[in-house]
Amino acid sequence: YIKFKGGTTRHKFSVNLSGQSIADGPFCEKLKGILEKNKNLSERMTFEITESAHIKDLDKVGRFIKDVQQLGFKIALDDFGAGAASFQYLQKLEVDFVKIDGKYTRKLLSSERDMAMVKNLVQMCKDLQIKTIAECVENQAEADVLKAMGVDYAQGYLYGKAEPHPSYTGGGKAV
C-alpha cells in the first residue's frame, strides 16, 4: 500500500504486530523476506509491538527486532503501561520508541500520580536512548505539558482524527 498508493508523499506509517505474531517463526521469516526486498520503505515504516498477548519468548522476539532493525526499520513498543509486562519488555527488547499508553495522557492534567509516572518513564527512556511518543493527545494543554517533560512525539485528536482511508495529511507530530 505504501509503495503503490503512497505516491510521492513522505508520510510515515506504522504497522502493528501482536506478540502472538512475532512469536510465530514462519510469520517472522516471511515478513523479514518481504522487508529485505523493500528496504527502501524503512524510512517510512515503523513496526509497533502491541501487548495484546503476553510475549513468552522474549529472547526470540529480541532477535526478530534486531533482524528488522538491521534492515533499517524502526520498532516501537505500543501502549506502554497498559500491560503487566511493560517493564520486562523494556528491559529485554531493544526498541527505538516507546508509545506511552493514552490512559496516562488522558489523566495527565488531573493526576499528579500519572504526571509523575510519565515524567519518570520519559527520563528512563532518555537514559536508554529510546524516543517517546505520547498517545491520545487531545488538547494543547496536554501537548505543552508533554513537551515540557521531554516527550519526543505525540499523536491524537489534537493533530488529526482517524479516517477510514489514508489522506496523507494527518498523523503524529513532534511535540
N, C-alpha and C positions, 0 to 999 in steps of 0.2 A: 504494500500500500504506500509506504513512504517513498519507495523508489519510483513507482509509476504514477501515483496520484498526487504526490507532494509537490510536483512541479519544481520550480527553481527556488522555492522558499527555503529559508534556513531554519524553520521551526524545528523544535526538538520534540521527540516523542518518548513516552515511557511505556514499557510493556511489563505487565505484572506476571510474575511467576510464583506459583504456590510452592510451599515447602514440599508438598507431595510430588509436584512435577520435577523439581530439581533433585529429588531423591531417586527418580526413575532413570537408571543408566541409559537405556535405549533412547529415551526422550532427549537426554542431555547430549548424547553423541550426535543425534540428528540435528539438534539445534546448533551445536558447535560447527557441524559441517556447513550448514546454511550461512552461519556468520562468517566462516572462513571465506566463503565465496562473495560475501558482501561487506568486507571490512570498511569500504568507503562510507558505509552508513554509521560507523561508530561515533562520529562527531554529533550525530543527530538522534541516537537511540540509547536510552538507558534502561536497564532491567531492574525492576523493583521486586524484591523478595517479600512476599506477604506472609503474615503469621497465621494464615487461615488453618493450617495444620501444623502441629508441633514437628519440628525437624529432629529426627532421631540420630542421623549420622552426620554430625557437623563437620567431621574431617572430610567426608566425601563432598559435601556441599562447598566446603572451603576450597577444595581442589577445582571444582567446577568454576567457582568465582574467579580463581587465579587464571584458569584457562581462558575464560571470557575476557578478562581484563587484558591478558596478553594479546588478544586480538584487537584491543583498543576500545572496547566497550566499557561503560561505567555500570556500577552496581549500587543500588540503594536498598537499605533496609526499611521497608514500608511500615507505617503505623506503629512506630517505636513507642513502647509504653503500653500498648493495648494488650499484649500477651504476657504470660508469666515468665517466658524465657528471654525477654528482650536483652537483658544484660549479658546473659550467657551467649547469645548470638553475637553481640557486640564484641565480646571477649574473643570469640573463636573465628569470626568471619571478618576478613579484611575488606570492608566495603568502602565505597567512595563517598556515599551520602547516607545520612540518617534522616528519615522523614518523621518529624515529631507528630504523634497522633493528635488529631483535631480535638479530642476531648480536653487536652491541656490548653490548646489555643483558645477554645471557647470560654474557659474559666479564668483565663489569664488576668483579666482586669478586675475580677471579683474575688480571687482566691490567692492569698499570699503563699499558701502551700504550693499551688500549681505554678505560680510565678517562680518560686524557689527551685522547684523541680526542673522547670525548663531552663532557667539560668544555669544551674549546675550541669545539666545534660549538655548544654551548648559549650560550656567550658571544658567538659570532659572530651567532647568531640574535637574541639580545637586542639587539646593536648594530644589526641590520637591522630590529628591531621585528617579529620573527616568533616566534610561540609555538611551543614544542616539546612533542612527545608521544613518550614512550618506549614502544616496543613490547615485548611478551614479558616483562613484569614478573611474575615468578612467586613472589617471596617478599618479606617485609617488609624484609629487609636491603637488597635491591636498591632498593626504593622509598625507603628512608631515604637512601641514597647519592645517588639521583637528585634527591630533594628538596633535599639539601644543595648539589648542583651548580646548582640553579636550574631544573630541568626543570619545565615548567608542568603537564603532564598525563601520565598513564601508563595503559596498558591491558595486560591479560594475565590469566593464570590467578589471580593474587592477587585480582583483582576479579570474575572470573566466567569460566566456560568457554563455548566456542562451543556453541550449541544449534541443532537443525535448524530451529526456528521461533522468531521473536522472543517473548520472555517479558515484555519491558518491565520487567525487574527488574535486569539486569546492565549491564555496559558500562564504558567508561573513566571514570576518576575523576581529580579534581585531586590532584596529588601533595602 
